[in-house]
């Protein structure tokens, strides 16, 4: 039984953050990063004619709804051959990754990574572009956009699956419609995983189905009930 559920949920959040970090256990900085803007929303073809300058992590961009275009270059480490190499981008705004002149994936505060090489040959030089919009989701933005991160990371699929399994169960544990008995057991088992991060603990929780936990009536009650049949 969990006596301090709020404290336990805090532990689960900390464990979730640590598991998320393991998804990209190795990272390297981008070798070159240039930026142009601010401009309005323009086609990709027009962005090729802009004047670019060097950009740095921590730099701020604005005003609201302005657009900036980034060009980056990075060399995938030879040791990453056969694995996926991801762009790790965090500007806390809406953005679009462009590869080979084609929009490849959206980037925002919920999705900070996107594949650049899948699988990587190892040692190849990858060029990419990012179209950054100075606004958050649905146009909302409380502060100037800041480039917090621009790196290349080695993707670990096993760590990703473990993180996703844990996050799904963690979200289920706070579902207000969940049976209280099952919710308490789920919270307890996730707390046990925090102490002993054994994937088998999560696997056992996924084996649970509706009606696998049911209340049983006492023997006397069943006997009395049978008398009415």
Secondary structure, 3 states (H helix, E strand, C coil): CCCCHHHHHHHHHHHHHHHHHHHHCEEEECCEEEEEEEECCCCHHHHCCCCCEECCCCCEECCCCCEEEEEEEEECCHHHCCCCEEEEEECCCEEEEEECCEEEEEEECCECEEEEECCCCCCCEEEEEEEEECCCHHHCCCCCEECCEEEEEECCHHHHHHHHHHHHHHHHHCCCCCCHHHHHHHHHHHHHHHHCCCHHHHHHHHCCCCCCCCCCCCHHHHHHHHHCC
